[in-house]
């Protein structure tokens, strides 16, 4: 799947966050969206995910079968971001089962192997509202990366992770990103050092 941005921009009230952005994200590529905090990286990612509509320009989603309507893009992407919430009342097992009632597992994974990957089997029956911030981040990343979709979007993926968690994240990406379009929003090289392409959001300020 490819994502094509054609002269897109996004503003809030009268302030342009970015504008005149032309870019093509190609299938199988690893891309880093860079910029300082508050520069608009997350806003761009939400536009790409069709959570926000662009204030100008067009965005096209193209699969081998043809054009994908924005209302259907959610079927083709998975997202992990600090502003996303897990269902706090669910146990870990319930959260995993709920997520994969709507997505298929990435090749080689099932409920048990995913639980082992997250490393929280002893907490599988504990409500998520009792999890630490680092535990929740592991769950978000595992759910996003282990879903069988052609596009994975990660926003500040090592938020709340210690060094061991960062190493775990890098192994997760290496294990699950082959042949998929991966976008990482970050201002820390440790999060995106494996990306072949970079897009700096500050280049598209009004």
C-alpha positions as CSV (number, residue, x, y, z in Angstrom):
1,X,0.0,0.0,0.0
2,X,1.2,3.5,-0.8
3,X,0.1,6.8,0.7
4,X,0.4,9.9,-1.5
5,X,0.2,13.4,0.0
6,X,-0.6,16.1,-2.6
7,X,-0.1,19.7,-1.4
8,X,-1.7,18.9,1.9
9,X,-1.9,21.2,4.9
10,X,-3.5,21.3,8.3
11,X,-4.5,24.3,10.4
12,X,-6.2,24.9,13.7
13,X,-8.2,28.1,13.7
14,X,-6.0,30.5,11.8
15,X,-2.6,28.8,12.5
16,X,-1.1,26.5,9.9
17,X,0.6,23.5,11.5
18,X,2.1,22.6,8.1
19,X,1.2,23.2,4.5
20,X,2.2,22.5,0.9
21,X,3.4,19.1,1.7
22,X,3.9,16.7,-1.2
23,X,5.2,13.3,-0.4
24,X,4.8,9.6,-1.4
25,X,5.2,6.8,1.2
26,X,6.0,3.7,-0.7
27,X,5.0,0.1,0.2
28,X,7.7,-1.7,2.2
29,X,9.6,1.5,3.2
30,X,10.6,2.7,6.6
31,X,10.0,6.4,7.2
32,X,10.8,8.8,10.0
33,X,8.7,11.9,10.5
34,X,11.0,14.3,12.4
35,X,10.6,17.6,14.2
36,X,10.8,19.1,17.7
37,X,8.0,18.7,20.3
38,X,4.9,20.6,19.2
39,X,6.0,20.9,15.6
40,X,3.1,19.0,14.1
41,X,4.4,15.4,13.8
42,X,1.5,13.9,15.6
43,X,-1.0,16.0,13.6
44,X,0.5,14.8,10.3
45,X,0.3,11.2,11.5
46,X,-3.4,11.6,12.4
47,X,-4.0,13.1,8.9
48,X,-2.3,10.1,7.4
49,X,-4.4,7.8,9.6
50,X,-7.5,9.6,8.5
51,X,-8.3,10.6,12.1
52,X,-8.1,14.2,10.9
53,X,-8.9,15.6,7.5
54,X,-6.4,17.9,5.7
55,X,-7.3,21.6,5.6
56,X,-5.9,21.8,2.1
57,X,-4.8,19.3,-0.6
58,X,-5.5,15.7,-1.0
59,X,-4.3,12.4,0.4
60,X,-4.6,9.2,-1.6
61,X,-4.4,5.6,-0.4
62,X,-3.5,3.1,-3.1
63,X,-3.3,-0.7,-2.7
64,X,-2.7,-3.3,-5.3
65,X,-6.5,-3.5,-5.7
66,X,-6.8,0.2,-6.4
67,X,-7.8,3.4,-4.6
68,X,-9.0,3.1,-0.9
69,X,-11.5,5.5,0.4
70,X,-10.4,7.4,3.6
71,X,-13.4,6.0,5.5
72,X,-12.0,2.5,5.0
73,X,-8.3,3.2,5.7
74,X,-8.6,1.9,9.3
75,X,-8.8,-1.6,7.9
76,X,-5.3,-1.3,6.5
77,X,-3.4,0.5,9.3
78,X,-2.5,0.0,12.9
79,X,-1.4,2.8,15.2
80,X,0.4,3.1,18.6
81,X,0.7,6.6,20.2
82,X,0.9,8.1,23.6
83,X,-2.5,9.8,23.2
84,X,-4.2,6.4,22.4
85,X,-6.0,4.8,25.3
86,X,-6.3,1.1,26.1
87,X,-9.5,-0.1,27.6
88,X,-8.6,0.2,31.3
89,X,-11.3,-2.1,32.6
90,X,-10.2,-5.0,30.4
91,X,-7.6,-7.5,31.5
92,X,-4.7,-8.0,29.2
93,X,-6.2,-11.1,27.8
94,X,-9.5,-9.3,27.1
95,X,-7.7,-6.4,25.5
96,X,-5.8,-8.7,23.2
97,X,-8.9,-10.7,22.2
98,X,-10.9,-7.5,21.6
99,X,-8.2,-6.0,19.4
100,X,-7.8,-9.2,17.3
101,X,-11.6,-9.5,16.9
102,X,-11.1,-6.6,14.5
103,X,-7.6,-7.4,13.1
104,X,-5.9,-10.6,12.0
105,X,-2.6,-11.7,13.6
106,X,0.6,-11.0,11.8
107,X,2.2,-14.2,10.4
108,X,3.7,-16.3,13.1
109,X,1.7,-14.8,16.0
110,X,-1.3,-15.9,18.0
111,X,-2.7,-15.0,21.4
112,X,-0.2,-17.1,23.3
113,X,2.9,-16.0,21.4
114,X,1.8,-12.4,21.6
115,X,1.5,-12.7,25.4
116,X,5.0,-14.2,25.6
117,X,6.3,-11.4,23.4
118,X,4.9,-8.7,25.6
119,X,6.4,-10.5,28.6
120,X,3.4,-9.9,30.9
121,X,1.9,-13.4,31.2
122,X,1.9,-13.2,35.0
123,X,-0.4,-10.1,34.6
124,X,-2.7,-11.5,31.9
125,X,-5.7,-11.5,34.2
126,X,-5.0,-8.1,35.8
127,X,-7.0,-5.1,34.7
128,X,-5.0,-2.7,32.6
129,X,-5.7,0.2,34.9
130,X,-3.2,-1.4,37.3
131,X,-0.5,-1.5,34.7
132,X,2.5,0.9,34.8
133,X,2.9,3.3,32.0
134,X,5.8,1.2,30.6
135,X,3.6,-2.0,30.6
136,X,0.8,-0.1,28.8
137,X,3.3,1.1,26.2
138,X,4.5,-2.5,25.5
139,X,0.9,-3.5,25.0
140,X,0.2,-0.7,22.6
141,X,3.3,-1.4,20.5
142,X,2.7,-5.2,20.4
143,X,-1.0,-4.8,19.3
144,X,0.1,-2.4,16.6
145,X,3.1,-4.3,15.2
146,X,1.5,-7.8,15.5
147,X,-1.6,-6.9,13.5
148,X,-1.7,-8.2,9.9
149,X,-2.0,-4.8,8.1
150,X,0.1,-3.2,5.4
151,X,0.8,0.1,7.3
152,X,2.0,0.6,10.8
153,X,2.2,4.0,12.4
154,X,4.2,4.6,15.6
155,X,4.2,8.0,17.4
156,X,7.0,8.5,19.9
157,X,7.2,4.7,20.4
158,X,9.6,4.5,23.3
159,X,7.6,6.9,25.6
160,X,7.7,5.5,29.1
161,X,10.1,2.7,28.2
162,X,13.4,2.1,30.0
163,X,16.5,0.9,28.2
164,X,15.4,-2.7,28.3
165,X,12.1,-1.6,26.9
166,X,13.8,0.3,24.1
167,X,15.8,-2.8,23.1
168,X,12.6,-4.8,23.2
169,X,10.9,-2.2,20.8
170,X,13.8,-2.3,18.4
171,X,13.6,-6.1,18.3
172,X,9.9,-6.0,17.8
173,X,10.2,-3.7,14.8
174,X,12.9,-5.8,13.3
175,X,10.7,-8.9,13.7
176,X,7.5,-7.5,12.3
177,X,8.2,-4.7,9.8
178,X,9.3,-6.7,6.7
179,X,7.4,-5.8,3.6
180,X,5.2,-3.3,5.4
181,X,5.0,0.5,5.2
182,X,6.3,1.8,8.6
183,X,6.1,5.4,9.7
184,X,7.7,6.6,13.0
185,X,7.1,10.1,14.5
186,X,10.1,11.0,16.6
187,X,12.8,13.4,17.7
188,X,15.0,10.7,19.2
189,X,17.3,8.8,16.8
190,X,17.1,5.7,18.9
191,X,13.5,5.4,17.9
192,X,14.0,5.7,14.1
193,X,17.6,4.8,13.4
194,X,16.5,1.9,11.2
195,X,14.5,4.1,8.9
196,X,15.8,4.6,5.3
197,X,13.8,7.8,4.7
198,X,13.2,11.0,6.7
199,X,10.6,13.8,6.4
200,X,11.2,16.9,8.5
201,X,7.9,18.6,9.4
202,X,9.6,21.9,9.9
203,X,10.3,22.1,6.2
204,X,6.6,22.6,5.6
205,X,5.8,25.4,8.1
206,X,3.7,28.3,6.7
